[in-house]
Amino acid sequence: MYEGSTLHFDGSEWIKFQRTCEISNTFTYEFWVKAEEEQILDEERNTGTDGIGGRKFLVGPDFHPVGAAGCGISVGTNGISVFEHCVNHLPARLVFAHDFSEWQHVAVVCDNKKLRLYINGIGLKGESKATNVERIIPSLGLGGHMYGTFKGQVREFRLWSTARSEKEIRACMFSKLDGEEAGLYFYRDPSRGISVISGIKRTFAASVIMPSYNRCPLNYFSLLSLERQQFPLQQLEVIFLDDGSTDQTPVVYYSVYPEYSFIYVQQLKSRGRSKIRNIGTSIAVGHTLLFVDAEMICGPDFVMNHVNHHQSGENKVVSGAMRSRLLYTMTGPGYSSGQKAAISSLYAAHPIAAPIVERLIQGDETPVQLLPFEMMFDPGHLNQWSNQNEFFENILQTYGSRFKLFQYAWINLITNNVSMTKRFYDELGGFDEYLEGFGWEDWELGYRAARNGAIFIHDDALVNYHQEHPVSSNNHIDARWNFIKLCEKYPHEIEIKLFVLTMVPDFVTLPGLNDYLLDYNNIRAIYKNRFQSLHHYLNQTFDLMIASLRYNNSVALPLARPASWYEEEKAVNEDIAAVKELGVFPKLVELYERVSKYYY
């Protein structure tokens, strides 16, 4: 979405930077704009609702009660319109036909409610009719509105609390700002880490990136947990990204009034897990990026502990996800029988949740909140009534929190609870948007981070709680295809291919993969030009197993031996006999013996 100070809109998204503005009647919008679609150019009025539908709102006009109106601006390739919005009132008060198919500089000045339009530093038009409202309040929702969206690019967007003169407009229309300019009310340049909000230049220690797809009201609870952080909230921004949800998620924006800076990104169509996070990070200006899924309730020192890890300047990837805790905050439809059994067992003796859960078990799937807020955000209560995720426990027990001798430390990058500096994230290039749907997009970024020298740290103090929910049956399919895409991206990387051994009936654990990889890498390092037939055999076997995943939900065994096998069999047998004779690579021998059984 952002590239430097340039915003790209495709006509199906918008950003709400501030819910409302404290200034009114006198202000100035300035921006460079390049539009890609025509729009309707209305007759200028000071009454009526012409702006309902079909307009290309670059600045979405906020709604205000009678007596005040939100200012909005629509731009098409054929012209610009300035609207005001309140009850039964959305007229275009200033309209001007102009070619915006190439970059143009625009300034819309509101001087004691009187509008003036400047294009490329030249005053071209004023309003033809005076407003009928007492207050005109500038809006800060960019890219669209429920009544229409903008398609094109915008850069160097600024809102001033003063009526700028033609001389002032010309003086800095070609310059970037440093955020200290007098009268500057809103400005943002993520590439330079500059953010001006309500006339104050702000520095953020952390930007929380929280994408959400149909997770209401769990996402509401997650946002509330961030309000309760033992961290200076004026140093925290939360970028909440609604990825085309079809539930009540848009209502969440109007349900929270946090002390932290809250940016709401509305996508009218789903972008997918990688793309939506990249959009969020492009907006962020915080020193530390903290990724949190929309159903995670964060402990009170969650943000503080993450931020403290990134003060040294090292390229760290920090997470507590391997020991996240699992709890239920809502009943409702869609839970599996296993989940219902889990929730019943977990809350059997709970003083409030138990009778609600019993109704669920009896077939009443009405959505009901299980925990009151005084319990939902109390770590002591949550620890008592949640279960620990045990999936990664053997890794932490074997290799410790710094993953000593663990070649797969990069799987510590788990996006429901992970942080890194924005500088390092930008160096890595963000998430790979070719990986769509569920699974592998976070580990792929972790793999690139490892190749760029990242230090991976698990920290038990980074506690958050996963609110369990019904799971899509498509997750397994998405993960399988993303793994295939990952193998296509890294066709020669044995550490990636080895993961296929987790998709067979006699699956291998991650510590087991690590043992195989250590032996494989060691023998390759010590005997650079030997055992080529064995290496070829193993890689060919993994490639056949991965190819099988294209047509099956798991690896279909047994595999058909390739025609070349009969020519290579003698050389492979000689290699493995020599490896056995060395007596120092037992896991490599075990790997060979395992996969050789997969052929018929």
Secondary structure, DSSP 4 states (H G I P E B T S, - for coil): -EETTEEEEESSEEEES-S--S--SSEEEEEEEEE-S----PPP-SSS-TTSSS--EEEE---B-TTEEEEEEEEETTEEEEEEEBTTB--EEEEEE---SS-EEEEEEEETTEEEEEETTEEEEE-SS---SSEEEE--EESEETTEE-EEEEEEEEEESS---HHHHHHHTTS---S--TTEEEEEEGGGTEEEETTEEE--SEEEEEEESS-TTHHHHHHHHHHT-SS-GGGEEEEEEEES--SSHHHHTTT---SSEEEEEEESS---HHHHHHHHHHH---SEEEE--TTEEEPTTHHHHHHHHTSS---EEEE-GGG-EEE--B--TT--HHHHHHHHHHTTT-TTHHHHHHHHHTT-----B-S-HHHHT-HHHHHHT-EE--TTHHHHHHHTTTTTT-TTGGGG--TTSEEEEHHHHHHHTS--TTS-SSSSHHHHHHHHHHHTTPEEEE-TTS-EEEE-----TTHHHHHHHHHHHHHHHSTT-HHHHGGGGGGSTTPPPHHHHHHHHHHHHHHHHHSTTS-HHHHHHHHHHHHHHHHHTTTSSS--SSBPPPTTHHHHHHHHHHHHHHHHHH-S-HHHHHHHHHHHTTB-
